Amino acid sequence: MQHWAEFLFLLGLGVLIYLVRGIPVYINKKAENLAQKEDLRKLTEIAESIRAQFNRLNVVHRVQFEAEFKAYQALWSAAHDAVVAFIRWQSLTFETTTAEVIAFGEAQLAFANALKRNEPFIPEIVLREFKGLDELFVDVKIDYQSGLPTLPPAKSKGRTAIEEAEHRCVTAIKQRLSEILII
């Protein structure tokens, strides 16, 4: 019986030593698991926060792009109509009819109105090019009203300048659209 008591004592001592050594390891593992869970929770919160911000920005950017693109369409259409009216007015002959002058004036006014109406939706770099085109139209009208002679299109500096300004408008739009990242 004494052997059983010694055996039970040693067995109890072994279990006690095992527990004393095992408890810190167990506690460390539990603490590590808890820390990993906390880190994972924080990372999940960060990811969800970024995703929510991205979703808000996505809608804003898409809406902004659509408004800007519609403004480009309206403005370009009005600008093109004014250029066409200008070219018709500055036809190959030296004679200008009142109807051509009136048509150009109306197209130029429609372009100026479209420029003002769409100004909030267009970045400054593109707007500057369209304003330059509008200023050329105004200069041509002033020259006409002051009685300066009109030249055939092949020699007209006004026509060349307007065609170059029109091309700069197209280039500015294309450049802007190529830089936009629609998210």
C-alpha positions in Angstrom: 0.0 0.0 0.0 2.9 2.2 0.6 3.9 1.6 -3.0 0.5 2.7 -4.1 0.8 5.9 -2.0 4.2 6.6 -3.5 2.9 5.8 -6.9 -0.1 8.1 -6.5 2.2 10.8 -5.0 4.6 10.6 -7.9 1.7 10.5 -10.3 0.2 13.6 -8.7 3.5 15.3 -8.7 4.0 14.5 -12.4 0.5 15.9 -13.2 1.3 18.9 -11.1 4.6 19.5 -12.9 2.9 19.0 -16.2 0.2 21.5 -15.3 2.7 24.0 -13.9 4.8 23.8 -17.1 1.7 23.5 -19.4 -0.3 26.4 -18.0 2.1 29.2 -19.1 2.3 27.6 -22.6 -1.5 27.3 -22.6 -1.9 30.9 -21.5 0.7 32.1 -24.0 -1.2 30.3 -26.8 -4.5 31.7 -25.7 -3.0 35.2 -25.5 -1.5 34.7 -29.0 -4.8 33.5 -30.4 -6.6 36.5 -28.7 -4.1 38.9 -30.2 -4.5 37.4 -33.6 -8.2 37.6 -33.4 -8.0 41.3 -32.4 -5.5 42.0 -35.2 -7.8 40.2 -37.7 -10.8 42.2 -36.4 -8.9 45.5 -36.8 -7.7 44.6 -40.3 -11.3 43.6 -41.2 -12.6 47.0 -39.9 -9.9 48.8 -41.9 -10.7 46.9 -45.0 -14.4 47.5 -44.6 -13.8 51.2 -44.0 -11.7 51.5 -47.2 -14.3 49.5 -49.1 -17.1 51.9 -47.9 -15.0 54.9 -48.8 -14.2 53.4 -52.2 -17.9 52.8 -52.8 -18.8 56.4 -52.0 -16.0 57.7 -54.2 -17.0 55.3 -57.0 -20.5 56.9 -57.2 -19.1 60.4 -57.0 -16.5 59.9 -59.6 -18.9 58.1 -62.0 -21.5 60.9 -61.6 -18.8 63.5 -62.0 -17.5 61.8 -65.2 -21.0 61.6 -66.6 -21.7 65.3 -66.0 -18.4 66.3 -67.4 -18.9 64.1 -70.5 -22.3 65.5 -71.2 -20.9 69.0 -70.9 -18.2 68.1 -73.4 -20.8 66.7 -75.8 -23.0 69.8 -75.5 -20.1 72.3 -75.7 -18.4 70.5 -78.6 -21.6 70.3 -80.6 -22.2 74.1 -80.1 -18.5 74.8 -81.0 -18.6 72.7 -84.1 -21.9 74.4 -85.3 -20.2 77.8 -84.8 -17.1 76.7 -86.7 -19.2 75.4 -89.6 -21.2 78.6 -89.7 -18.0 80.6 -89.7 -16.6 78.5 -92.6 -19.9 79.0 -94.5 -19.7 82.7 -93.9 -16.1 82.8 -95.0 -16.8 80.9 -98.2 -14.5 81.0 -101.3 -16.2 84.1 -102.6 -15.7 87.7 -101.3 -19.4 88.3 -101.1 -21.2 87.6 -97.9 -24.9 87.5 -97.5 -26.7 88.8 -94.5 -28.1 85.3 -93.8 -24.6 83.8 -93.5 -23.6 86.5 -91.1 -26.8 86.1 -89.0 -26.3 82.3 -89.0 -22.7 82.7 -87.8 -23.8 85.2 -85.1 -26.6 82.8 -83.9 -24.2 79.8 -83.8 -21.5 81.9 -82.0 -24.1 83.0 -79.4 -25.3 79.5 -78.9 -21.7 78.4 -78.4 -21.1 81.2 -75.9 -24.2 80.3 -74.0 -23.2 76.6 -74.0 -19.8 77.6 -72.7 -21.2 79.5 -69.8 -23.9 76.9 -69.1 -21.4 74.0 -68.9 -18.5 75.9 -67.3 -19.0 74.3 -63.8 -18.6 70.8 -65.2 -15.4 71.3 -67.2 -11.9 71.5 -65.8 -10.0 74.8 -66.2 -7.5 73.4 -68.7 -10.2 72.4 -71.2 -12.3 75.4 -70.5 -9.4 77.7 -71.3 -9.2 76.2 -74.9 -12.9 76.7 -75.5 -12.7 80.3 -74.2 -9.9 80.9 -76.6 -12.0 79.7 -79.5 -14.9 81.9 -78.3 -12.5 84.9 -78.2 -11.5 84.2 -81.7 -15.1 84.2 -82.8 -15.7 87.5 -81.1 -12.6 89.0 -82.7 -13.8 87.9 -86.1 -17.2 89.6 -85.5 -15.5 92.8 -84.3 -13.3 92.8 -87.4 -16.4 92.3 -89.6 -18.4 95.0 -87.9 -15.4 97.5 -88.2 -15.4 96.9 -92.0 -12.1 95.1 -92.4 -12.0 93.2 -95.6 -12.6 89.5 -95.5 -10.1 87.2 -97.3 -10.7 83.9 -99.1 -10.4 81.0 -96.7 -7.0 79.9 -98.1 -5.6 83.3 -97.0 -7.7 84.0 -94.0 -5.7 84.1 -90.8 -9.0 84.1 -88.8 -10.0 80.8 -90.3 -6.6 79.2 -89.7 -6.6 80.5 -86.1 -10.2 79.2 -85.5 -9.4 75.8 -87.0 -6.2 75.5 -84.8 -8.3 76.6 -81.7 -10.9 74.0 -82.6 -8.1 71.4 -82.8 -6.8 72.5 -79.4 -10.2 72.0 -77.9 -10.4 68.5 -79.3 -6.9 67.7 -78.0 -7.7 69.1 -74.5 -10.9 67.0 -74.3 -9.0 63.8 -75.4 -6.2 64.5 -73.0 -8.6 65.0 -70.1 -10.5 61.9 -70.9 -7.3 59.8 -71.2 -6.3 61.0 -67.7 -9.6 60.1 -66.0 -9.8 56.9 -64.0 -13.4 56.0 -63.7 -14.0 54.1 -60.5 
